[in-house]
Structure formats: structure tokens, C-alpha cells
Amino acid sequence: MNFKSNGAGSKLIMVQRKLNRLNDLFEKAVADKANVIERRELKVLYQEYIDDGREITLPIQDSIYPQHATAS
């Protein structure tokens, strides 16, 4: 049997497993049945879900914000 990854299909399966786990943990947390470890895992998976597709950028520069005129 060949266990080599087939690229995108393998990644899609992992994403689906993580989403399923995220959903299961969320339901347990809402029902107040998740233990500390499960709540921590939920937090990590949720953050990964939120960050997915975001680009890591540098902090926003102050010059982007409009400057207010001051009386002189």
C-alpha cells in the first residue's frame, strides 16, 4: 500500500478533519462539557481558522491615520 501524500487532496482532508474537530470542541464548550485541555485545543484551532489565509504584515504605520489640524 502506498501512503505517499497526494498534495492538495491530502491537505484538504487535514483541513476537513481540523474543521470537524473545531466543531466538536465548540459544541462541547457551549454545552460546558469541554475540559481544560479541550478548551485549549479549541482556542488553538479557532485561532488557526481565523488566521488562515491572512498575510503576516508589519504593524500599521502612523502615517496611514488622518492627521487632525491643531490650532497654533
mmCIF file of the N, C-alpha and C atoms, coordinates in Angstrom:
data_MODEL
# 
_entry.id   MODEL 
# 
loop_
_atom_site.group_PDB 
_atom_site.id 
_atom_site.type_symbol 
_atom_site.label_atom_id 
_atom_site.label_alt_id 
_atom_site.label_comp_id 
_atom_site.label_asym_id 
_atom_site.label_entity_id 
_atom_site.label_seq_id 
_atom_site.pdbx_PDB_ins_code 
_atom_site.Cartn_x 
_atom_site.Cartn_y 
_atom_site.Cartn_z 
_atom_site.occupancy 
_atom_site.B_iso_or_equiv 
_atom_site.pdbx_formal_charge 
_atom_site.auth_seq_id 
_atom_site.auth_comp_id 
_atom_site.auth_asym_id 
_atom_site.auth_atom_id 
_atom_site.pdbx_PDB_model_num 
ATOM 1   N N  . MET A 1 1  ? 0.828   -1.172 0.000  1.00 0.00 ? 1  MET A N  1 
ATOM 2   C CA . MET A 1 1  ? 0.000   0.000  0.000  1.00 0.00 ? 1  MET A CA 1 
ATOM 3   C C  . MET A 1 1  ? 0.882   1.248  0.000  1.00 0.00 ? 1  MET A C  1 
ATOM 4   N N  . ASN A 1 2  ? 0.484   2.261  -0.746 1.00 0.00 ? 2  ASN A N  1 
ATOM 5   C CA . ASN A 1 2  ? 1.253   3.486  -0.868 1.00 0.00 ? 2  ASN A CA 1 
ATOM 6   C C  . ASN A 1 2  ? 0.640   4.575  0.014  1.00 0.00 ? 2  ASN A C  1 
ATOM 7   N N  . PHE A 1 3  ? 1.405   5.096  0.978  1.00 0.00 ? 3  PHE A N  1 
ATOM 8   C CA . PHE A 1 3  ? 0.915   6.120  1.884  1.00 0.00 ? 3  PHE A CA 1 
ATOM 9   C C  . PHE A 1 3  ? 1.445   7.504  1.540  1.00 0.00 ? 3  PHE A C  1 
ATOM 10  N N  . LYS A 1 4  ? 1.971   7.681  0.346  1.00 0.00 ? 4  LYS A N  1 
ATOM 11  C CA . LYS A 1 4  ? 2.501   8.989  -0.039 1.00 0.00 ? 4  LYS A CA 1 
ATOM 12  C C  . LYS A 1 4  ? 1.363   9.998  -0.144 1.00 0.00 ? 4  LYS A C  1 
ATOM 13  N N  . SER A 1 5  ? 1.678   11.222 0.250  1.00 0.00 ? 5  SER A N  1 
ATOM 14  C CA . SER A 1 5  ? 0.711   12.311 0.168  1.00 0.00 ? 5  SER A CA 1 
ATOM 15  C C  . SER A 1 5  ? 0.488   12.682 -1.293 1.00 0.00 ? 5  SER A C  1 
ATOM 16  N N  . ASN A 1 6  ? -0.760  12.980 -1.627 1.00 0.00 ? 6  ASN A N  1 
ATOM 17  C CA . ASN A 1 6  ? -1.041  13.404 -2.992 1.00 0.00 ? 6  ASN A CA 1 
ATOM 18  C C  . ASN A 1 6  ? -1.229  14.911 -3.079 1.00 0.00 ? 6  ASN A C  1 
ATOM 19  N N  . GLY A 1 7  ? -0.643  15.638 -2.162 1.00 0.00 ? 7  GLY A N  1 
ATOM 20  C CA . GLY A 1 7  ? -0.645  17.095 -2.244 1.00 0.00 ? 7  GLY A CA 1 
ATOM 21  C C  . GLY A 1 7  ? -1.938  17.724 -1.781 1.00 0.00 ? 7  GLY A C  1 
ATOM 22  N N  . ALA A 1 8  ? -2.651  18.368 -2.693 1.00 0.00 ? 8  ALA A N  1 
ATOM 23  C CA . ALA A 1 8  ? -3.839  19.144 -2.352 1.00 0.00 ? 8  ALA A CA 1 
ATOM 24  C C  . ALA A 1 8  ? -4.923  18.291 -1.710 1.00 0.00 ? 8  ALA A C  1 
ATOM 25  N N  . GLY A 1 9  ? -5.121  17.077 -2.206 1.00 0.00 ? 9  GLY A N  1 
ATOM 26  C CA . GLY A 1 9  ? -6.143  16.201 -1.640 1.00 0.00 ? 9  GLY A CA 1 
ATOM 27  C C  . GLY A 1 9  ? -5.861  15.866 -0.195 1.00 0.00 ? 9  GLY A C  1 
ATOM 28  N N  . SER A 1 10 ? -4.610  15.596 0.109  1.00 0.00 ? 10 SER A N  1 
ATOM 29  C CA . SER A 1 10 ? -4.203  15.288 1.475  1.00 0.00 ? 10 SER A CA 1 
ATOM 30  C C  . SER A 1 10 ? -4.403  16.497 2.383  1.00 0.00 ? 10 SER A C  1 
ATOM 31  N N  . LYS A 1 11 ? -4.069  17.668 1.881  1.00 0.00 ? 11 LYS A N  1 
ATOM 32  C CA . LYS A 1 11 ? -4.240  18.891 2.671  1.00 0.00 ? 11 LYS A CA 1 
ATOM 33  C C  . LYS A 1 11 ? -5.718  19.150 2.930  1.00 0.00 ? 11 LYS A C  1 
ATOM 34  N N  . LEU A 1 12 ? -6.549  18.911 1.932  1.00 0.00 ? 12 LEU A N  1 
ATOM 35  C CA . LEU A 1 12 ? -7.985  19.109 2.075  1.00 0.00 ? 12 LEU A CA 1 
ATOM 36  C C  . LEU A 1 12 ? -8.558  18.197 3.153  1.00 0.00 ? 12 LEU A C  1 
ATOM 37  N N  . ILE A 1 13 ? -8.085  16.966 3.206  1.00 0.00 ? 13 ILE A N  1 
ATOM 38  C CA . ILE A 1 13 ? -8.538  16.021 4.228  1.00 0.00 ? 13 ILE A CA 1 
ATOM 39  C C  . ILE A 1 13 ? -8.140  16.521 5.611  1.00 0.00 ? 13 ILE A C  1 
ATOM 40  N N  . MET A 1 14 ? -6.912  17.021 5.756  1.00 0.00 ? 14 MET A N  1 
ATOM 41  C CA . MET A 1 14 ? -6.460  17.543 7.045  1.00 0.00 ? 14 MET A CA 1 
ATOM 42  C C  . MET A 1 14 ? -7.279  18.765 7.457  1.00 0.00 ? 14 MET A C  1 
ATOM 43  N N  . VAL A 1 15 ? -7.581  19.642 6.516  1.00 0.00 ? 15 VAL A N  1 
ATOM 44  C CA . VAL A 1 15 ? -8.388  20.826 6.810  1.00 0.00 ? 15 VAL A CA 1 
ATOM 45  C C  . VAL A 1 15 ? -9.774  20.396 7.272  1.00 0.00 ? 15 VAL A C  1 
ATOM 46  N N  . GLN A 1 16 ? -10.364 19.429 6.590  1.00 0.00 ? 16 GLN A N  1 
ATOM 47  C CA . GLN A 1 16 ? -11.698 18.959 6.961  1.00 0.00 ? 16 GLN A CA 1 
ATOM 48  C C  . GLN A 1 16 ? -11.682 18.323 8.348  1.00 0.00 ? 16 GLN A C  1 
ATOM 49  N N  . ARG A 1 17 ? -10.638 17.568 8.658  1.00 0.00 ? 17 ARG A N  1 
ATOM 50  C CA . ARG A 1 17 ? -10.531 16.957 9.991  1.00 0.00 ? 17 ARG A CA 1 
ATOM 51  C C  . ARG A 1 17 ? -10.429 18.026 11.071 1.00 0.00 ? 17 ARG A C  1 
ATOM 52  N N  . LYS A 1 18 ? -9.639  19.062 10.797 1.00 0.00 ? 18 LYS A N  1 
ATOM 53  C CA . LYS A 1 18 ? -9.497  20.147 11.775 1.00 0.00 ? 18 LYS A CA 1 
ATOM 54  C C  . LYS A 1 18 ? -10.816 20.890 11.961 1.00 0.00 ? 18 LYS A C  1 
ATOM 55  N N  . LEU A 1 19 ? -11.540 21.129 10.864 1.00 0.00 ? 19 LEU A N  1 
ATOM 56  C CA . LEU A 1 19 ? -12.833 21.800 10.971 1.00 0.00 ? 19 LEU A CA 1 
ATOM 57  C C  . LEU A 1 19 ? -13.831 20.948 11.748 1.00 0.00 ? 19 LEU A C  1 
ATOM 58  N N  . ASN A 1 20 ? -13.818 19.650 11.505 1.00 0.00 ? 20 ASN A N  1 
ATOM 59  C CA . ASN A 1 20 ? -14.696 18.746 12.253 1.00 0.00 ? 20 ASN A CA 1 
ATOM 60  C C  . ASN A 1 20 ? -14.350 18.774 13.735 1.00 0.00 ? 20 ASN A C  1 
ATOM 61  N N  . ARG A 1 21 ? -13.056 18.736 14.045 1.00 0.00 ? 21 ARG A N  1 
ATOM 62  C CA . ARG A 1 21 ? -12.613 18.771 15.441 1.00 0.00 ? 21 ARG A CA 1 
ATOM 63  C C  . ARG A 1 21 ? -12.980 20.112 16.073 1.00 0.00 ? 21 ARG A C  1 
ATOM 64  N N  . LEU A 1 22 ? -12.794 21.199 15.342 1.00 0.00 ? 22 LEU A N  1 
ATOM 65  C CA . LEU A 1 22 ? -13.166 22.523 15.821 1.00 0.00 ? 22 LEU A CA 1 
ATOM 66  C C  . LEU A 1 22 ? -14.653 22.558 16.161 1.00 0.00 ? 22 LEU A C  1 
ATOM 67  N N  . ASN A 1 23 ? -15.473 22.027 15.294 1.00 0.00 ? 23 ASN A N  1 
ATOM 68  C CA . ASN A 1 23 ? -16.916 21.994 15.513 1.00 0.00 ? 23 ASN A CA 1 
ATOM 69  C C  . ASN A 1 23 ? -17.270 21.160 16.744 1.00 0.00 ? 23 ASN A C  1 
ATOM 70  N N  . ASP A 1 24 ? -16.670 19.978 16.860 1.00 0.00 ? 24 ASP A N  1 
ATOM 71  C CA . ASP A 1 24 ? -16.934 19.105 18.014 1.00 0.00 ? 24 ASP A CA 1 
ATOM 72  C C  . ASP A 1 24 ? -16.548 19.790 19.324 1.00 0.00 ? 24 ASP A C  1 
ATOM 73  N N  . LEU A 1 25 ? -15.362 20.393 19.341 1.00 0.00 ? 25 LEU A N  1 
ATOM 74  C CA . LEU A 1 25 ? -14.897 21.064 20.552 1.00 0.00 ? 25 LEU A CA 1 
ATOM 75  C C  . LEU A 1 25 ? -15.766 22.280 20.887 1.00 0.00 ? 25 LEU A C  1 
ATOM 76  N N  . PHE A 1 26 ? -16.199 22.998 19.867 1.00 0.00 ? 26 PHE A N  1 
ATOM 77  C CA . PHE A 1 26 ? -17.062 24.155 20.089 1.00 0.00 ? 26 PHE A CA 1 
ATOM 78  C C  . PHE A 1 26 ? -18.379 23.727 20.729 1.00 0.00 ? 26 PHE A C  1 
ATOM 79  N N  . GLU A 1 27 ? -18.967 22.653 20.205 1.00 0.00 ? 27 GLU A N  1 
ATOM 80  C CA . GLU A 1 27 ? -20.224 22.153 20.760 1.00 0.00 ? 27 GLU A CA 1 
ATOM 81  C C  . GLU A 1 27 ? -20.048 21.712 22.210 1.00 0.00 ? 27 GLU A C  1 
ATOM 82  N N  . LYS A 1 28 ? -18.927 21.062 22.514 1.00 0.00 ? 28 LYS A N  1 
ATOM 83  C CA . LYS A 1 28 ? -18.658 20.654 23.897 1.00 0.00 ? 28 LYS A CA 1 
ATOM 84  C C  . LYS A 1 28 ? -18.493 21.868 24.800 1.00 0.00 ? 28 LYS A C  1 
ATOM 85  N N  . ALA A 1 29 ? -17.796 22.881 24.310 1.00 0.00 ? 29 ALA A N  1 
ATOM 86  C CA . ALA A 1 29 ? -17.570 24.086 25.111 1.00 0.00 ? 29 ALA A CA 1 
ATOM 87  C C  . ALA A 1 29 ? -18.885 24.815 25.383 1.00 0.00 ? 29 ALA A C  1 
ATOM 88  N N  . VAL A 1 30 ? -19.737 24.915 24.374 1.00 0.00 ? 30 VAL A N  1 
ATOM 89  C CA . VAL A 1 30 ? -21.029 25.581 24.543 1.00 0.00 ? 30 VAL A CA 1 
ATOM 90  C C  . VAL A 1 30 ? -21.888 24.823 25.557 1.00 0.00 ? 30 VAL A C  1 
ATOM 91  N N  . ALA A 1 31 ? -21.811 23.502 25.529 1.00 0.00 ? 31 ALA A N  1 
ATOM 92  C CA . ALA A 1 31 ? -22.558 22.672 26.479 1.00 0.00 ? 31 ALA A CA 1 
ATOM 93  C C  . ALA A 1 31 ? -21.864 22.608 27.840 1.00 0.00 ? 31 ALA A C  1 
ATOM 94  N N  . ASP A 1 32 ? -20.750 23.309 27.985 1.00 0.00 ? 32 ASP A N  1 
ATOM 95  C CA . ASP A 1 32 ? -19.947 23.340 29.212 1.00 0.00 ? 32 ASP A CA 1 
ATOM 96  C C  . ASP A 1 32 ? -19.475 21.941 29.608 1.00 0.00 ? 32 ASP A C  1 
ATOM 97  N N  . LYS A 1 33 ? -19.098 21.150 28.600 1.00 0.00 ? 33 LYS A N  1 
ATOM 98  C CA . LYS A 1 33 ? -18.618 19.792 28.843 1.00 0.00 ? 33 LYS A CA 1 
ATOM 99  C C  . LYS A 1 33 ? -17.178 19.591 28.386 1.00 0.00 ? 33 LYS A C  1 
ATOM 100 N N  . ALA A 1 34 ? -16.527 20.652 27.944 1.00 0.00 ? 34 ALA A N  1 
ATOM 101 C CA . ALA A 1 34 ? -15.136 20.555 27.487 1.00 0.00 ? 34 ALA A CA 1 
ATOM 102 C C  . ALA A 1 34 ? -14.205 20.737 28.678 1.00 0.00 ? 34 ALA A C  1 
ATOM 103 N N  . ASN A 1 35 ? -13.207 19.870 28.761 1.00 0.00 ? 35 ASN A N  1 
ATOM 104 C CA . ASN A 1 35 ? -12.231 20.018 29.845 1.00 0.00 ? 35 ASN A CA 1 
ATOM 105 C C  . ASN A 1 35 ? -11.194 21.079 29.459 1.00 0.00 ? 35 ASN A C  1 
ATOM 106 N N  . VAL A 1 36 ? -10.266 21.336 30.350 1.00 0.00 ? 36 VAL A N  1 
ATOM 107 C CA . VAL A 1 36 ? -9.272  22.395 30.139 1.00 0.00 ? 36 VAL A CA 1 
ATOM 108 C C  . VAL A 1 36 ? -8.441  22.141 28.880 1.00 0.00 ? 36 VAL A C  1 
ATOM 109 N N  . ILE A 1 37 ? -8.026  20.911 28.677 1.00 0.00 ? 37 ILE A N  1 
ATOM 110 C CA . ILE A 1 37 ? -7.206  20.572 27.504 1.00 0.00 ? 37 ILE A CA 1 
ATOM 111 C C  . ILE A 1 37 ? -8.004  20.781 26.222 1.00 0.00 ? 37 ILE A C  1 
ATOM 112 N N  . GLU A 1 38 ? -9.276  20.375 26.224 1.00 0.00 ? 38 GLU A N  1 
ATOM 113 C CA . GLU A 1 38 ? -10.117 20.559 25.039 1.00 0.00 ? 38 GLU A CA 1 
ATOM 114 C C  . GLU A 1 38 ? -10.368 22.039 24.768 1.00 0.00 ? 38 GLU A C  1 
ATOM 115 N N  . ARG A 1 39 ? -10.545 22.822 25.812 1.00 0.00 ? 39 ARG A N  1 
ATOM 116 C CA . ARG A 1 39 ? -10.747 24.263 25.623 1.00 0.00 ? 39 ARG A CA 1 
ATOM 117 C C  . ARG A 1 39 ? -9.494  24.921 25.038 1.00 0.00 ? 39 ARG A C  1 
ATOM 118 N N  . ARG A 1 40 ? -8.336  24.471 25.491 1.00 0.00 ? 40 ARG A N  1 
ATOM 119 C CA . ARG A 1 40 ? -7.076  24.996 24.957 1.00 0.00 ? 40 ARG A CA 1 
ATOM 120 C C  . ARG A 1 40 ? -6.936  24.605 23.479 1.00 0.00 ? 40 ARG A C  1 
ATOM 121 N N  . GLU A 1 41 ? -7.261  23.355 23.157 1.00 0.00 ? 41 GLU A N  1 
ATOM 122 C CA . GLU A 1 41 ? -7.203  22.901 21.765 1.00 0.00 ? 41 GLU A CA 1 
ATOM 123 C C  . GLU A 1 41 ? -8.179  23.703 20.910 1.00 0.00 ? 41 GLU A C  1 
ATOM 124 N N  . LEU A 1 42 ? -9.369  23.963 21.442 1.00 0.00 ? 42 LEU A N  1 
ATOM 125 C CA . LEU A 1 42 ? -10.358 24.764 20.730 1.00 0.00 ? 42 LEU A CA 1 
ATOM 126 C C  . LEU A 1 42 ? -9.808  26.154 20.430 1.00 0.00 ? 42 LEU A C  1 
ATOM 127 N N  . LYS A 1 43 ? -9.166  26.755 21.411 1.00 0.00 ? 43 LYS A N  1 
ATOM 128 C CA . LYS A 1 43 ? -8.593  28.093 21.223 1.00 0.00 ? 43 LYS A CA 1 
ATOM 129 C C  . LYS A 1 43 ? -7.546  28.089 20.115 1.00 0.00 ? 43 LYS A C  1 
ATOM 130 N N  . VAL A 1 44 ? -6.678  27.070 20.118 1.00 0.00 ? 44 VAL A N  1 
ATOM 131 C CA . VAL A 1 44 ? -5.619  26.974 19.105 1.00 0.00 ? 44 VAL A CA 1 
ATOM 132 C C  . VAL A 1 44 ? -6.223  26.758 17.716 1.00 0.00 ? 44 VAL A C  1 
ATOM 133 N N  . LEU A 1 45 ? -7.176  25.833 17.604 1.00 0.00 ? 45 LEU A N  1 
ATOM 134 C CA . LEU A 1 45 ? -7.798  25.558 16.307 1.00 0.00 ? 45 LEU A CA 1 
ATOM 135 C C  . LEU A 1 45 ? -8.575  26.767 15.801 1.00 0.00 ? 45 LEU A C  1 
ATOM 136 N N  . TYR A 1 46 ? -9.266  27.453 16.705 1.00 0.00 ? 46 TYR A N  1 
ATOM 137 C CA . TYR A 1 46 ? -10.028 28.626 16.302 1.00 0.00 ? 46 TYR A CA 1 
ATOM 138 C C  . TYR A 1 46 ? -9.101  29.725 15.793 1.00 0.00 ? 46 TYR A C  1 
ATOM 139 N N  . GLN A 1 47 ? -7.998  29.945 16.494 1.00 0.00 ? 47 GLN A N  1 
ATOM 140 C CA . GLN A 1 47 ? -7.041  30.964 16.050 1.00 0.00 ? 47 GLN A CA 1 
ATOM 141 C C  . GLN A 1 47 ? -6.448  30.592 14.692 1.00 0.00 ? 47 GLN A C  1 
ATOM 142 N N  . GLU A 1 48 ? -6.155  29.311 14.502 1.00 0.00 ? 48 GLU A N  1 
ATOM 143 C CA . GLU A 1 48 ? -5.640  28.846 13.213 1.00 0.00 ? 48 GLU A CA 1 
ATOM 144 C C  . GLU A 1 48 ? -6.674  29.080 12.113 1.00 0.00 ? 48 GLU A C  1 
ATOM 145 N N  . TYR A 1 49 ? -7.948  28.826 12.427 1.00 0.00 ? 49 TYR A N  1 
ATOM 146 C CA . TYR A 1 49 ? -9.040  29.045 11.474 1.00 0.00 ? 49 TYR A CA 1 
ATOM 147 C C  . TYR A 1 49 ? -9.148  30.526 11.114 1.00 0.00 ? 49 TYR A C  1 
ATOM 148 N N  . ILE A 1 50 ? -9.076  31.388 12.120 1.00 0.00 ? 50 ILE A N  1 
ATOM 149 C CA . ILE A 1 50 ? -9.165  32.834 11.892 1.00 0.00 ? 50 ILE A CA 1 
ATOM 150 C C  . ILE A 1 50 ? -7.981  33.325 11.061 1.00 0.00 ? 50 ILE A C  1 
ATOM 151 N N  . ASP A 1 51 ? -6.790  32.829 11.379 1.00 0.00 ? 51 ASP A N  1 
ATOM 152 C CA . ASP A 1 51 ? -5.575  33.285 10.703 1.00 0.00 ? 51 ASP A CA 1 
ATOM 153 C C  . ASP A 1 51 ? -5.403  32.707 9.304  1.00 0.00 ? 51 ASP A C  1 
ATOM 154 N N  . ASP A 1 52 ? -6.132  31.659 8.975  1.00 0.00 ? 52 ASP A N  1 
ATOM 155 C CA . ASP A 1 52 ? -5.973  31.000 7.685  1.00 0.00 ? 52 ASP A CA 1 
ATOM 156 C C  . ASP A 1 52 ? -6.215  31.989 6.548  1.00 0.00 ? 52 ASP A C  1 
ATOM 157 N N  . GLY A 1 53 ? -5.246  32.109 5.686  1.00 0.00 ? 53 GLY A N  1 
ATOM 158 C CA . GLY A 1 53 ? -5.370  32.983 4.534  1.00 0.00 ? 53 GLY A CA 1 
ATOM 159 C C  . GLY A 1 53 ? -4.931  34.416 4.776  1.00 0.00 ? 53 GLY A C  1 
ATOM 160 N N  . ARG A 1 54 ? -4.692  34.763 6.019  1.00 0.00 ? 54 ARG A N  1 
ATOM 161 C CA . ARG A 1 54 ? -4.216  36.117 6.297  1.00 0.00 ? 54 ARG A CA 1 
ATOM 162 C C  . ARG A 1 54 ? -2.733  36.194 6.010  1.00 0.00 ? 54 ARG A C  1 
ATOM 163 N N  . GLU A 1 55 ? -2.313  37.335 5.540  1.00 0.00 ? 55 GLU A N  1 
ATOM 164 C CA . GLU A 1 55 ? -0.890  37.564 5.340  1.00 0.00 ? 55 GLU A CA 1 
ATOM 165 C C  . GLU A 1 55 ? -0.325  38.172 6.608  1.00 0.00 ? 55 GLU A C  1 
ATOM 166 N N  . ILE A 1 56 ? 0.863   37.760 6.953  1.00 0.00 ? 56 ILE A N  1 
ATOM 167 C CA . ILE A 1 56 ? 1.531   38.369 8.097  1.00 0.00 ? 56 ILE A CA 1 
ATOM 168 C C  . ILE A 1 56 ? 2.148   39.664 7.608  1.00 0.00 ? 56 ILE A C  1 
ATOM 169 N N  . THR A 1 57 ? 1.751   40.754 8.231  1.00 0.00 ? 57 THR A N  1 
ATOM 170 C CA . THR A 1 57 ? 2.233   42.062 7.801  1.00 0.00 ? 57 THR A CA 1 
ATOM 171 C C  . THR A 1 57 ? 2.864   42.793 8.973  1.00 0.00 ? 57 THR A C  1 
ATOM 172 N N  . LEU A 1 58 ? 3.550   43.842 8.642  1.00 0.00 ? 58 LEU A N  1 
ATOM 173 C CA . LEU A 1 58 ? 4.141   44.697 9.663  1.00 0.00 ? 58 LEU A CA 1 
ATOM 174 C C  . LEU A 1 58 ? 3.042   45.554 10.285 1.00 0.00 ? 58 LEU A C  1 
ATOM 175 N N  . PRO A 1 59 ? 3.272   46.069 11.471 1.00 0.00 ? 59 PRO A N  1 
ATOM 176 C CA . PRO A 1 59 ? 2.267   46.938 12.099 1.00 0.00 ? 59 PRO A CA 1 
ATOM 177 C C  . PRO A 1 59 ? 1.936   48.130 11.206 1.00 0.00 ? 59 PRO A C  1 
ATOM 178 N N  . ILE A 1 60 ? 0.724   48.611 11.333 1.00 0.00 ? 60 ILE A N  1 
ATOM 179 C CA . ILE A 1 60 ? 0.269   49.752 10.545 1.00 0.00 ? 60 ILE A CA 1 
ATOM 180 C C  . ILE A 1 60 ? 1.054   50.991 10.956 1.00 0.00 ? 60 ILE A C  1 
ATOM 181 N N  . GLN A 1 61 ? 1.497   51.735 9.961  1.00 0.00 ? 61 GLN A N  1 
ATOM 182 C CA . GLN A 1 61 ? 2.268   52.944 10.235 1.00 0.00 ? 61 GLN A CA 1 
ATOM 183 C C  . GLN A 1 61 ? 1.329   54.072 10.637 1.00 0.00 ? 61 GLN A C  1 
ATOM 184 N N  . ASP A 1 62 ? 1.818   54.955 11.493 1.00 0.00 ? 62 ASP A N  1 
ATOM 185 C CA . ASP A 1 62 ? 1.016   56.085 11.959 1.00 0.00 ? 62 ASP A CA 1 
ATOM 186 C C  . ASP A 1 62 ? 0.591   56.998 10.817 1.00 0.00 ? 62 ASP A C  1 
ATOM 187 N N  . SER A 1 63 ? 1.383   57.075 9.753  1.00 0.00 ? 63 SER A N  1 
ATOM 188 C CA . SER A 1 63 ? 1.085   57.994 8.655  1.00 0.00 ? 63 SER A CA 1 
ATOM 189 C C  . SER A 1 63 ? -0.189  57.616 7.906  1.00 0.00 ? 63 SER A C  1 
ATOM 190 N N  . ILE A 1 64 ? -0.682  56.423 8.115  1.00 0.00 ? 64 ILE A N  1 
ATOM 191 C CA . ILE A 1 64 ? -1.916  55.998 7.447  1.00 0.00 ? 64 ILE A CA 1 
ATOM 192 C C  . ILE A 1 64 ? -3.121  56.697 8.074  1.00 0.00 ? 64 ILE A C  1 
ATOM 193 N N  . TYR A 1 65 ? -3.052  56.985 9.362  1.00 0.00 ? 65 TYR A N  1 
ATOM 194 C CA . TYR A 1 65 ? -4.162  57.618 10.048 1.00 0.00 ? 65 TYR A CA 1 
ATOM 195 C C  . TYR A 1 65 ? -4.215  59.098 9.697  1.00 0.00 ? 65 TYR A C  1 
ATOM 196 N N  . PRO A 1 66 ? -5.417  59.637 9.526  1.00 0.00 ? 66 PRO A N  1 
ATOM 197 C CA . PRO A 1 66 ? -5.517  61.063 9.183  1.00 0.00 ? 66 PRO A CA 1 
ATOM 198 C C  . PRO A 1 66 ? -4.994  61.935 10.318 1.00 0.00 ? 66 PRO A C  1 
ATOM 199 N N  . GLN A 1 67 ? -4.327  62.986 9.938  1.00 0.00 ? 67 GLN A N  1 
ATOM 200 C CA . GLN A 1 67 ? -3.779  63.923 10.916 1.00 0.00 ? 67 GLN A CA 1 
ATOM 201 C C  . GLN A 1 67 ? -4.802  65.036 11.133 1.00 0.00 ? 67 GLN A C  1 
ATOM 202 N N  . HIS A 1 68 ? -5.060  65.339 12.386 1.00 0.00 ? 68 HIS A N  1 
ATOM 203 C CA . HIS A 1 68 ? -6.001  66.411 12.708 1.00 0.00 ? 68 HIS A CA 1 
ATOM 204 C C  . HIS A 1 68 ? -5.231  67.718 12.841 1.00 0.00 ? 68 HIS A C  1 
ATOM 205 N N  . ALA A 1 69 ? -5.821  68.748 12.307 1.00 0.00 ? 69 ALA A N  1 
ATOM 206 C CA . ALA A 1 69 ? -5.192  70.069 12.403 1.00 0.00 ? 69 ALA A CA 1 
ATOM 207 C C  . ALA A 1 69 ? -5.254  70.552 13.842 1.00 0.00 ? 69 ALA A C  1 
ATOM 208 N N  . THR A 1 70 ? -4.217  71.190 14.271 1.00 0.00 ? 70 THR A N  1 
ATOM 209 C CA . THR A 1 70 ? -4.189  71.758 15.621 1.00 0.00 ? 70 THR A CA 1 
ATOM 210 C C  . THR A 1 70 ? -4.038  73.262 15.512 1.00 0.00 ? 70 THR A C  1 
ATOM 211 N N  . ALA A 1 71 ? -4.639  73.949 16.446 1.00 0.00 ? 71 ALA A N  1 
ATOM 212 C CA . ALA A 1 71 ? -4.518  75.412 16.451 1.00 0.00 ? 71 ALA A CA 1 
ATOM 213 C C  . ALA A 1 71 ? -3.103  75.792 16.845 1.00 0.00 ? 71 ALA A C  1 
ATOM 214 N N  . SER A 1 72 ? -2.557  76.783 16.155 1.00 0.00 ? 72 SER A N  1 
ATOM 215 C CA . SER A 1 72 ? -1.202  77.211 16.504 1.00 0.00 ? 72 SER A CA 1 
ATOM 216 C C  . SER A 1 72 ? -1.178  78.647 16.912 1.00 0.00 ? 72 SER A C  1 
# 
